[in-house]
Structure formats: structure tokens, C-alpha cells
Amino acid sequence: MTTLISADDHWMLIMIMFLSTAAAIYLEQRFAWASKISGAIITLIVAVVLVNTGIIPTSAPVFDDVVWGYAVPLAIPLLLLKTNIRRIGKEAGRFLIIFLIGSCGTVAGAFLGTVLLGRYIQGIEGVAAVMTGSYIGGGVNFTAVSDAFHVDPTLISATTVADNLNMAVYFVVLLSAAGSAWFNRHYSHPHIDEVKRIGKSEDQTTAAAYWGRKDISLKDIAVCMAYSAAVVCISRLIGSYLSDIIPDGNFILQMLKVFFGSQYVWITNFSVLFATVFEKKALEMHGAEETGTWLIYLFYFVIGVPASIVLIIKQAPILLILCMLMVFVNMLFSFVFGKILKFDLEEIILASNANIGGPTTAAGMAISQGWNKLVGPSVLVGTLGYAIGTWLGILVGSLLGA
């Protein structure tokens, strides 16, 4: 297909990608409606529109080699600098319990969805693995697991579109639960009661509140990028070496080969180890979260690029059912066991959000609702999801035969 901008017009494609990302970030921090949609989804929608109107190609070296090959791996160590395992256990121990229960629900939903829907879509095992990683962690894990199993890019695009619709419905359901008389009657809700007493600020969007201006120096950027590059380089060397020495064979060997041969597993391992052992140094690396998130926004643009509207119309309905089923089982586990174990309604809602949406959306929901005491724990357990999401996604994919 001939497009207005050719695949080898690298600088034009980079300009469009950067402008789209900048515009999405501006919108989500300026307008409430955009903040609810999220800049990541806006970026993806822009890419889909540009592709299907013939402006940019569905594949280009800038997208396939630069963003997938370099930007995404570099983003992961930067986004995992807060994953101090000891701190998560100490400061969010109670919150962590309901988060892990929800994670079990996500895994159960992946298996259930594959069994029920496997006959309709070829390659659904890989999609279930990818969404397991995503619905326990986030976009970082989505990328890592899809790379590990080489899931078809067009199928990934269709899944992303289905997931975005599902997420919009899911957040509405969660917010409705917070305001529901039935849930308020059957669950304790001290934070909701506190907000009713003191009120909450509505002066800025959720995104603007979360991404406030911070003190970042040139040295911070240099140190963050050097650290990230070192982690990725070492992880690639180890993953490649282990992939070569682990023989092909039975199911167990194949699972070990996929798991230990993945650069993303080792990137996660080293990042979590650094954040835990050298916590003070990790917290001094200002700008890491901002830089890593911006790189992930580029990834969302690239995810929208291979999107074929025809294929999405054909496959997204089934993929939407898969995503909805996984989220439903996650919520079922969270609310049922949360009731049994006497968790507050706000804790259940935010833990499920931290599972499905990640630390940013969980923190954003806590901020938007005025549950300020739960912002920190939401970020901590959501960040832990980044650390374990890739492992569990690859485990689920291996068990399903992806």
C-alpha cells in the first residue's frame, strides 16, 4: 500500500511519532476527558488513524528496529527503579495480599478464556499470556511477553484495541462500585467517608496531579540512561547465552529456554535487584520514571501502527470477550476474597486497578477520588506487578503452549 510518507523517510516518521506523543501528554494533563482516556490510548488512536488514512506505513525501520529494539528495552529498567521488594512488603503488606489475590484471578481468567475461546482465534494462547503480563503488570510486561512468544503484530494491535475498550468499561465499573449504595452497605469504606467529610480538589486533571514538575538535572538523565543501557546490554548477553546452551526437548526444557532466554526476564531481574539492594541510589535517579514513561508512549504509538481495521473488526470482538473475562475473574477474586478477609472497599478497588491498569492508573484513581493515604501503597503494589508480570505471563504462555 502506497502511503503519503514512505517507510524509509525516517525523520518524518520520528517527527510525527514525537508530535503525537507530545500532543497526547498535553491533552491528558490539560483536559479531564483526555486524562480519563489516558495519553497512552490517545497516542495509539492517533497512530491507528494515521495508518488507516494512508499517511504512514504499517511497518518501518523506525518502528520495528528503533522503538521495539531500543526504546522499549531501555524503558523497563527506568520504570522498575521503585521496585524495592523489601519496601513493598513492609509498607504495603496488607495491600499486597489483595493485589496478589487479584493476580491469581487474572491467571485463572487467562486459562478459562483460552479454554472457552481457543477454537475461534489461532494464537489466542499467546494473547492470553500477553494479557496476563499486562493485567498483572502493565505495558512493560505486555511488550516483554509479546516479544518472548513472537505474537503476531496485527493480532497484538487488535488485542490492544479490544483491551482499550475493555479498560474504559472496567474503570467505569470500578468507580461505580465506589459510589454504589450496595457496595457501601456490604464493605467498609473509611476513605470514602473521609472524603465526604473534607471534600477533594478538582483543580487539575489526574495526570497533571501525578506528573507534577520535579527537580531533574543533566546528571540525572545521564546516569539514568547509562544505568538502563548497562542493564539491557548485560541482560541481552545472558539471555542469548542461556538460550544457546539450554537444549530443545520436552515441555520443561522449552519453558526454561523461553523463560531464561528472554532478555526481558533478565532486565526485570537485574532492575528489581538494583532497586532493592541500592534503594537510596535508585531513589536519587530523578527523571527515570518520566523518561521511561515517555519511551513507553512511543511504544503505544508503534503498537497502533500495524492495526488493520478489517482484521480488528473480525477479531476484536472475541479478543474483547477474552479481555473482559480475565478482568471479570480478577474482580471476582478481589471482591469475594476481599470481603472474606475484611478488606476496605477502597483497597479492593485500587488493588484490582493496580493489577489491570498498573501503578499510574491506580494512583490516578486514588488521587481523583481523594483517597490520598492509598496513593503510595497503590504505586508500590502496582510497581511490583511490573516485576512479576513478565514472569507470570511467560509461565502462563508456556503452560498454554503459546
Secondary structure, 3 states (H helix, E strand, C coil): CCCCCCCCCHHHHHHHHHHHHHHHHHHHHHCHHHHHHCHHHHHHHHHHHHHHCCCCCCCCHHHHHHHHHHHHHHHHHHHCCCCCHHHHHHHCHHHHHHHHHHHHHHHHHHHHHHHHHCCCCCCHHHHHHHHHHHHHCCHHHHHHHHHHHCCCHHHHHHHHHHHHHHHHHHHHHHHHHHHCHHHHHHCCCHHHHHHHHHCCCCCCCHHHHHCCCCCCCHHHHHHHHHHHHHHHHHHHHHHHHHHHHCCCCCHHHHHHHHHHCCHHHHHHHHHHHHHHHCHHHHHCCCCHHHHHHHHHHHHHHHHHCCCCHHHHHHHHHHHHHHHHHHHHHHHHHHHHHHHHCCCCHHHHHHHHHHHHCCHHHHHHHHHHHCCHHHHHHHHHHHHHHHHHHHHHHHHHHHHHCC
